[in-house]
Amino acid sequence: MTKAERWRRSWDRKSPVYDEEMGVWDRRLFGDSREWACGQAAGEVLEVAVGTGLNLPCYPDGVPLTGLDLSEGMLAIARDRARRLGREVTLRQGNAEELPFAGDSFDTVLCTFGLCAIPGHAAAVREMVRVLRPGGRLILVDHVASTSRAVRAGQWLVELGSVPLAGEHFRRRPSKLVEALGLPVERRERFKLGLVERLVARKLS
């Protein structure tokens, strides 16, 4: 079994309880981050790591939306959610590290709370930029390394268990990857001791 297959099966097993777990974090830590991110999506939109579709109610009406996730278990829940919402969305199974789309395919690429758990998160960010059209927006929201040294020490301790057991990282900084690829960050916000970071960057060419 490949690493990707093991990872896919892990998320398939987690899919039945994912919404309940994320609901706790949304209330306690993330606040209005889903609405913040999806409300800025325009044109043809790709959501990477769409999961169970928790973001679907937050998108503007009429936005052409494609969602991708590694887990078919997650996507099954997302399809049911889209049906209940009456929202048209194309949902595909795939690996964020090798997006199955041509370059310059989307006007907005969005990922919320996914890069913390994608094994090759740097490759995933490069792929998001690749499929983004010139002038398009990259919108990212995630929990990241805190601005507090004491909290970062706690995050390091948590990762000793969370990374090998569930692949969950707490000290990543996706914004650094975006800047290294040359995308100007047009908007950036951090809150809750810097634990949550959300940004909008623009692909120039």
C-alpha positions in Angstrom: 0.0 0.0 0.0 1.4 3.4 -1.0 1.7 6.3 1.5 -1.1 8.1 -0.4 -3.4 5.1 -0.1 -2.8 4.8 3.6 -3.5 8.5 4.0 -6.7 8.2 2.0 -7.9 5.3 4.1 -7.2 7.2 7.3 -9.4 10.1 6.2 -12.1 7.7 5.0 -12.2 6.3 8.6 -12.3 9.8 10.0 -15.1 11.2 7.8 -18.1 10.2 10.0 -16.8 12.3 12.9 -15.1 15.1 11.0 -18.0 17.6 11.0 -18.4 17.3 14.8 -14.7 17.7 15.5 -14.4 20.7 13.2 -17.5 22.3 14.6 -15.7 22.5 18.0 -12.7 24.2 16.4 -14.8 26.6 14.4 -16.6 27.8 17.5 -13.5 28.0 19.7 -10.7 29.1 17.4 -11.5 29.7 13.8 -14.5 32.1 14.1 -15.8 33.4 10.8 -12.8 32.1 8.8 -14.9 30.0 6.4 -17.2 32.9 5.6 -14.1 35.2 5.3 -12.5 32.9 2.8 -15.4 31.8 0.6 -16.9 35.3 0.5 -13.9 36.5 -1.5 -14.0 33.7 -4.1 -14.9 34.8 -7.6 -14.9 33.4 -11.1 -14.2 29.7 -11.5 -13.3 28.4 -8.1 -11.3 25.3 -7.0 -11.4 24.3 -3.4 -8.5 22.0 -2.4 -9.1 19.6 0.5 -12.9 20.3 0.3 -13.5 17.5 2.9 -17.1 17.1 3.8 -18.1 20.4 2.2 -18.3 22.5 5.3 -17.5 25.5 3.2 -20.3 25.0 0.7 -22.9 27.2 2.4 -20.4 30.0 2.6 -19.9 30.6 -1.1 -21.7 33.4 -3.1 -24.6 32.1 -5.1 -23.8 31.2 -8.7 -20.0 30.7 -8.3 -18.8 27.8 -10.5 -17.2 25.5 -7.9 -15.0 22.5 -8.1 -13.9 20.7 -5.0 -11.1 18.1 -4.7 -10.3 15.7 -1.8 -8.2 12.6 -1.3 -10.9 10.8 0.6 -14.0 9.3 -1.1 -15.6 9.0 2.4 -15.3 12.8 2.8 -16.6 13.4 -0.7 -19.6 11.3 -0.2 -20.7 13.5 2.7 -19.9 16.6 0.6 -22.1 15.4 -2.2 -25.0 14.9 0.2 -24.4 18.3 1.6 -24.4 19.9 -1.8 -27.6 18.1 -2.7 -29.3 19.3 0.4 -28.2 22.9 -0.2 -29.2 22.8 -3.8 -25.7 23.9 -4.8 -24.1 22.7 -8.1 -20.6 21.7 -7.5 -18.2 19.3 -9.2 -16.5 17.0 -6.7 -13.4 15.0 -7.6 -11.2 12.6 -5.9 -7.5 13.5 -6.2 -4.2 14.3 -4.5 -3.5 18.0 -3.7 0.2 17.4 -4.4 -0.6 16.5 -8.0 -3.8 18.4 -9.0 -5.5 16.8 -12.0 -6.1 20.1 -13.7 -4.3 22.0 -16.5 -2.4 25.1 -15.6 -4.2 28.4 -15.5 -7.6 26.7 -15.0 -9.2 28.7 -12.2 -9.8 32.3 -11.1 -9.7 31.4 -7.4 -8.0 28.6 -5.6 -9.0 28.2 -1.9 -7.9 25.9 0.9 -9.1 26.1 4.5 -7.6 24.0 7.3 -6.1 21.5 4.8 -2.4 22.4 4.5 -1.9 21.5 8.1 -2.5 17.8 7.2 -1.4 17.4 3.6 1.9 15.5 3.8 3.6 17.5 1.0 2.1 20.9 1.8 4.8 22.8 -0.2 4.0 20.7 -3.3 0.3 21.4 -2.8 0.9 25.1 -2.6 2.9 25.0 -5.9 0.1 23.0 -7.5 -2.5 25.6 -6.4 -0.4 28.3 -7.9 0.1 26.3 -11.1 -3.6 25.9 -11.8 -4.4 29.5 -10.9 -4.9 31.9 -13.8 -2.8 35.1 -14.0 -4.5 37.7 -11.9 -6.3 35.0 -9.9 -6.6 34.8 -6.1 -5.1 32.2 -3.8 -7.1 32.2 -0.5 -5.7 30.2 2.4 -6.8 29.8 6.0 -5.1 27.5 8.5 -3.9 27.0 12.1 -0.2 27.9 12.2 2.8 28.4 14.5 1.8 30.8 17.2 3.3 34.2 17.7 3.8 33.3 21.3 7.0 31.4 22.1 5.4 29.5 25.0 2.5 28.4 22.8 4.9 27.3 20.0 6.7 25.1 22.6 3.3 23.6 23.4 2.6 23.1 19.7 6.0 21.3 19.3 5.0 18.9 22.1 1.6 18.2 20.6 3.2 17.5 17.2 5.3 14.7 18.8 2.1 12.7 18.9 -0.1 14.3 16.3 2.3 14.1 13.3 3.0 10.3 13.5 -0.5 9.4 14.6 -2.6 11.6 12.3 -0.3 13.7 10.2 -1.5 16.9 11.8 1.0 19.7 11.9 0.6 22.8 14.1 3.7 24.9 13.3 3.5 25.3 9.5 3.4 28.7 7.9 1.8 28.5 4.4 2.3 32.2 3.9 6.0 31.7 3.8 5.6 29.2 0.9 3.3 31.7 -1.0 5.8 34.5 -0.6 8.7 32.2 -1.8 6.8 31.6 -5.0 6.6 35.3 -5.7 2.9 35.9 -5.1 2.2 39.3 -3.5 0.1 38.9 -0.3 -2.8 41.4 -0.6 -4.4 40.7 2.7 -3.2 38.9 5.8 -4.8 38.4 9.2 -3.6 36.5 12.3 -5.5 36.1 15.6 -5.9 33.9 18.7 -2.2 34.4 19.7 -1.3 34.1 16.0 -2.6 30.5 15.9 -4.9 31.3 12.9 -3.6 32.9 9.8 -5.7 33.8 6.7 -4.5 35.4 3.6 -5.3 36.4 0.0 -2.5 36.4 -2.5 -2.5 37.3 -6.2 -0.8 35.4 -9.1 0.8 38.0 -11.3 1.8 35.9 -14.3 
